[in-house]
Amino acid sequence: MATTRKPLTGKNGEVRELTNDDFVRAVPFSKLPTSLQETLSSRRRGPQKTPTKQRVTLRLSPEVVQHYKASGPGWQTRIDLDLQGKIGARNKGRVATTSTPRRRMKAKAA
């Protein structure tokens, strides 16, 4: 009796959690047909349609960096949010952030 494999993606395009069977059936990249290897190798992500942030180099005091890094992942986002608050950008509705820093999420949950 043959087993039916579940599709890797749902109707909404989300990839489901992979199972051990999925990994057993996986094929190494080097074993794929050459034409498929070439297609997959040539694909690159394009530029953002609407960049939301600018890349800059900023020198900060060691104490500031240590303070933000000590609070865990997302420390650069927290610096950005604090600076936005300082200039009042969030209150004017000009800034849309993509994620909530973990520190604030934990505080809301408590």
Buried (B, 14 or more C-beta within 10 A) or exposed (E): EEEEEEEEEEEEEEEEEEEEEEEEEEEEEEEEEEEEEEEEEEEEEEEEEEEEEEEEEEEEEEEEBEBBEEEEEBBBBBBBBEEBEEEEBEEEEEBEEEEEBBEEEEEEEE
